Amino acid sequence: MTETIETLSAPDQKLEVEYFHRVLNFTDKAVIAAPCGWGKTLGMCAYMAEHYRKGVLYVAERKEQLEDVQERLIKAHGVPEDDIGCYHGENTEQLTQLAAGVTKPIALLTYSRIQSHHPGKYVLYPANARTRRRQLLI
């Protein structure tokens, strides 16, 4: 089936990992809007777990949201904890590592952190002895 805006925007679709594959194969920029409880976070966590080696930058409003995503990635999807950086004002250990230039393939940030610090600090990460630009920004 050929995807169109209409097929991707049809109501009552399950927001599972397959949906995110369909959307991001159709376009490289998308806004997924749905009411609370429809599975946006669940589907996106599954998608991130499949693609995190390409680099993921995930931004949320509250640190609790970041911690929930981090826990889901580790426990439900088997992403190694060492591959996730959770950057918010209360996580001083991760912020110290970031200041020393140590970044992880998955960067989880609060909006306030991305607004108050240079975004370039979070866009790049080391991979295979090279610096790479994150490919998935959420």
C-alpha positions, 0 to 999 in steps of 0.5 A: 500500500502506498502511504499518503497523508490520508492513510497516515492520518486515519483515525483509530490507528494503533500508535505502535512501532510499525506506525512510526516506521510507516510515518518516518518512511513517508517523511523525515519530519512529522508531528504525532498528535493524539490524546493521552493514553493512545500509545505515543510514548510506547510506540516511540520507545519501541522505535527508539530501541530499534534505531538508537545506534543512529543517535536519538535526541528525545526532549520532554517537559518533565524529568519524570517523563525522561525517567519513564522513557529511560526505564521503559527502554531498559526494561521493556526493550533491553537497551543497555543503561550505559547507552542512555544519557538522561540530562536534567538539572537533578542528574548531576552524574550525567551532567558531569559526564556531559561536561567532560564530553562523554555523551551516549547514543540516546540523549533524554533532555528536558525542554528547559535544558535544551533551551538553556544550553547550546543544542550542539552539545546534545546533537553530536555523540561518539560512535565507532571512534567518530563523532556522529550527528543524531539522526532521530530527534523526538 
